[in-house]
Amino acid sequence: MCIRDSSYVDRRYAGGGFYELLVHEAAHILDQQFAPQRITFLAEGLAVWVSGGHYKSEDLNERSAALVATKRYVPLADLIDGFYPVQHEIGYLEAGGFVTYLVDRGGWSRFKEFYSDISASDAPTVSAALDLNLQAYYGATLAQLESEWLASLQSRSVNPAAVEDLQTTIRYYDIARRYQELYDPTAHYLSAWLPHPTQVRELGNPADLTRRPEEEINITLEVMLVAADTAARAGDYSRANVILASIENILDNGGAIIYPPATNHLRIVRAAAEYRHEPHDVHLKRATAHATPPPAPATPP
């Protein structure tokens, strides 16, 4: 499932670095100039490779090895033939990791020729089309290259922190998507619809130009998701998982906020509301809290 960052999102609970987001989407635009017949698995993998990571700068080889170590690896043929239904972070990581392997193995020029030539119509299935073109450009089948890639990953010494980071990231986004299903359904969708801005205007579709829900439960859960993401990015996986467990408890109990740290976040959200503020993020540290309100509107000249 994808997470949409609305044009007017207040709390960036979807995480992700701005640099990675910008480069990722720019890669999608630029590669259409030389690969109009691209397939999803390779297109997303290339964008992750160009960005140097999915949501943040990361060693894609190390992270791919961590995925294998967690036993969450999805066979490539299954992923290629049904990319978007697969767990989002796993799918994008595997695609980026495999593209990294192909570029390292044969260089950028060969990969670009391969990427530019392949089309889903080359065979009855997308994985078969990929297999056919891999044989032409790399002299090996998809199964052979996957086996070689997995062997190289399994030979690596995996940093336990990389495993913990990956596991926390997957859990974070699974919970964020569950929140969307229950409390922000218009932001939850299976695959991307990316029309040109002129088409959006012609169709009169304002979905990406509307503000998100602003009920108390939305604000509380979103600032908690932001807090979990902040903790994970700082390497504090224990704190991140405590917050995520608290969010899960709320989602499992129909929105009831009973236990800390959720109750602490709720009190801050309510205190801010008394002053007509809506916090963008909340940082708790022992007996103190810091909440960031939205920026003040610009004063007209």
Residue pairs with C-beta under 8 A, 6 or more apart in sequence:
1 84
1 88
1 177
1 188
1 189
1 190
2 84
2 88
2 189
2 190
2 191
2 192
3 14
3 88
3 173
3 176
3 177
3 180
3 187
3 188
4 14
4 187
4 189
4 208
5 12
5 14
5 16
5 21
6 187
6 208
6 209
6 210
6 211
6 212
7 208
7 209
8 209
8 210
8 211
8 212
9 212
10 211
10 212
10 214
10 222
10 278
10 280
10 294
11 212
11 219
11 222
11 223
11 225
11 226
11 280
11 281
12 226
13 176
13 179
13 221
13 222
13 223
13 225
13 226
13 229
14 176
15 55
15 172
15 173
15 176
15 229
15 233
16 54
16 55
16 56
17 53
17 55
17 56
17 57
19 51
20 51
20 52
20 53
20 54
20 55
20 56
20 57
23 47
23 50
23 51
23 52
24 47
24 48
24 50
24 51
24 54
25 47
27 46
27 47
27 50
27 51
28 43
28 47
28 194
31 38
31 43
31 46
31 47
31 115
32 38
34 112
34 116
35 43
35 115
35 116
37 118
37 119
37 120
37 121
38 115
38 118
39 80
39 118
39 119
39 120
39 126
39 129
39 130
40 83
40 84
40 126
41 79
41 80
41 83
41 95
41 126
41 130
42 95
42 99
42 115
42 118
42 130
44 83
44 91
44 92
44 95
44 96
45 92
45 94
45 95
45 96
45 97
45 98
45 99
46 99
46 115
47 96
48 54
48 60
48 92
48 93
48 95
48 96
48 99
49 60
49 96
49 99
49 100
49 103
52 58
52 60
53 60
53 63
53 96
54 89
54 92
54 93
54 96
55 169
56 233
59 162
60 93
60 96
60 97
60 100
61 97
61 100
61 101
61 153
61 156
62 156
62 158
62 159
62 162
63 93
63 97
63 162
63 166
64 93
64 94
64 96
64 97
64 100
64 153
65 153
65 154
65 156
65 158
65 162
66 158
66 159
66 162
66 163
66 165
66 166
67 73
67 90
67 93
67 94
67 97
67 166
68 150
68 153
68 154
69 158
69 163
70 163
70 166
70 167
72 87
72 90
72 170
73 90
73 94
73 150
74 86
74 87
74 90
74 91
74 94
75 146
76 94
76 98
76 127
76 142
76 146
77 127
77 142
77 143
78 86
79 86
79 91
79 94
79 95
80 126
80 127
80 130
81 125
81 126
81 127
83 91
83 95
84 91
84 190
84 191
85 190
87 170
87 174
88 173
88 177
89 166
89 169
89 170
89 173
90 170
93 166
97 149
97 153
98 146
98 149
99 111
101 145
101 149
101 152
102 111
102 114
102 138
102 145
103 111
105 138
106 137
106 138
110 137
110 138
113 137
114 133
114 134
114 136
114 137
114 138
117 133
117 136
117 137
118 129
118 130
118 133
119 129
120 126
120 129
121 129
122 128
122 129
122 132
122 133
123 129
123 131
123 132
127 142
130 142
131 141
131 142
131 143
134 140
134 141
134 142
134 145
135 141
138 145
140 148
161 235
164 237
165 232
165 235
165 237
168 232
168 237
168 240
168 241
168 244
169 232
171 241
171 244
172 225
172 228
172 229
172 232
172 240
172 244
175 225
175 244
175 247
175 248
175 251
176 225
177 188
178 251
179 221
179 222
179 225
179 247
179 251
180 187
180 188
181 188
182 251
182 255
183 213
183 215
183 217
183 218
183 221
183 255
184 212
184 213
184 218
186 207
186 210
187 212
195 203
195 205
200 208
212 218
212 222
214 278
216 266
216 269
216 270
216 273
217 255
217 257
219 269
219 278
219 279
220 257
220 262
220 265
220 266
220 269
221 247
221 250
223 265
223 268
223 269
223 279
223 280
223 281
223 282
223 291
224 243
224 246
224 247
224 261
224 262
224 265
224 282
225 247
226 280
226 281
226 282
227 243
227 265
227 281
227 282
227 283
227 284
228 240
228 241
228 243
228 244
228 247
229 240
230 281
230 283
231 237
231 239
231 240
231 243
232 240
242 261
243 261
246 259
246 260
246 261
246 262
247 262
249 258
249 259
249 262
250 256
250 257
250 262
257 263
257 266
261 284
264 284
264 289
265 282
265 284
268 279
268 282
268 284
268 289
268 291
269 279
269 282
272 278
272 279
272 291
272 293
277 291
277 293
277 294
278 293
278 294
279 291
279 292
279 293
280 292
280 293
280 294
281 291
281 292
282 289
282 290
282 291
282 292
283 289
283 290
283 291
